[in-house]
Amino acid sequence: AAPAVVLLTASEGIFRGFGDVITPWKVSLVVAGLNLVLDPFCMFRKQTGMGMMGLGMGIKGAAVATSFSQLCGALLYGSLLLR
């Protein structure tokens, strides 16, 4: 997760340095939204009418969800920077 965080921070600075504050805002919104959805899914496990839902990993699930969200954000920034 550390390389993803470094890439996120550096990319945000690059875009802001060029005067573009909208792109980092959009990427941050995607990362936060993805983390918001994945956190409870990875942390909790619940019986539903369709079977078990969620992974039930507890605090480890929160770490996995956050790392995955940050990695997605880093990949998104990478694709935007290469355009």
C-alpha positions as CSV (number, residue, x, y, z in Angstrom):
1,A,0.0,0.0,0.0
2,A,2.9,2.4,0.6
3,P,3.8,2.8,-3.1
4,A,0.2,3.5,-3.9
5,V,0.0,6.2,-1.2
6,V,3.2,7.8,-2.5
7,L,1.9,7.7,-6.1
8,L,-1.4,9.2,-4.9
9,T,0.2,12.0,-3.1
10,A,2.7,12.8,-5.8
11,S,0.1,12.7,-8.6
12,E,-2.2,15.0,-6.6
13,G,0.7,17.4,-6.3
14,I,1.5,17.2,-10.0
15,F,-2.1,18.0,-11.0
16,R,-2.5,20.8,-8.5
17,G,0.9,22.2,-9.6
18,F,-0.5,22.5,-13.1
19,G,-3.5,24.3,-11.7
20,D,-5.9,21.4,-12.1
21,V,-7.8,20.9,-8.8
22,I,-10.8,19.2,-10.2
23,T,-9.0,16.0,-11.3
24,P,-7.5,15.3,-7.8
25,W,-10.9,16.0,-6.3
26,K,-12.6,13.5,-8.6
27,V,-10.0,10.8,-8.0
28,S,-10.3,11.3,-4.2
29,L,-14.0,11.0,-4.5
30,V,-13.7,7.7,-6.3
31,V,-11.2,6.4,-3.8
32,A,-13.3,7.4,-0.8
33,G,-16.5,6.1,-2.4
34,L,-14.9,2.7,-3.2
35,N,-13.5,2.5,0.4
36,L,-16.9,3.4,1.8
37,V,-18.5,0.5,-0.1
38,L,-15.7,-2.0,0.5
39,D,-15.1,-1.4,4.2
40,P,-18.3,-2.9,5.5
41,F,-18.3,-5.7,2.9
42,C,-14.8,-6.8,3.9
43,M,-15.3,-6.3,7.6
44,F,-18.7,-7.9,8.3
45,R,-20.4,-11.1,7.4
46,K,-24.2,-11.2,7.4
47,Q,-26.8,-13.9,6.7
48,T,-29.2,-12.7,4.0
49,G,-32.0,-14.3,2.0
50,M,-29.4,-15.0,-0.8
51,G,-26.9,-16.6,1.6
52,M,-23.9,-15.2,3.3
53,M,-22.9,-11.6,2.4
54,G,-19.5,-10.1,3.2
55,L,-16.1,-11.5,4.0
56,G,-16.2,-11.1,7.8
57,M,-12.5,-10.2,8.1
58,G,-12.8,-7.6,10.8
59,I,-10.1,-5.0,11.1
60,K,-8.0,-6.8,8.5
61,G,-10.9,-6.4,6.1
62,A,-10.7,-2.6,6.6
63,A,-7.0,-2.7,5.8
64,V,-7.6,-4.7,2.7
65,A,-10.4,-2.4,1.5
66,T,-8.4,0.7,2.1
67,S,-5.3,-0.7,0.4
68,F,-7.4,-1.8,-2.6
69,S,-9.1,1.6,-2.8
70,Q,-5.7,3.3,-2.7
71,L,-4.3,1.0,-5.4
72,C,-7.2,1.8,-7.6
73,G,-6.7,5.5,-7.1
74,A,-3.0,5.1,-8.0
75,L,-3.8,3.2,-11.1
76,L,-6.4,5.9,-12.1
77,Y,-3.8,8.6,-11.6
78,G,-1.3,6.6,-13.6
79,S,-3.6,6.3,-16.5
80,L,-4.5,10.0,-16.3
81,L,-0.8,11.1,-16.2
82,L,0.1,8.9,-19.2
83,R,-2.6,10.6,-21.4
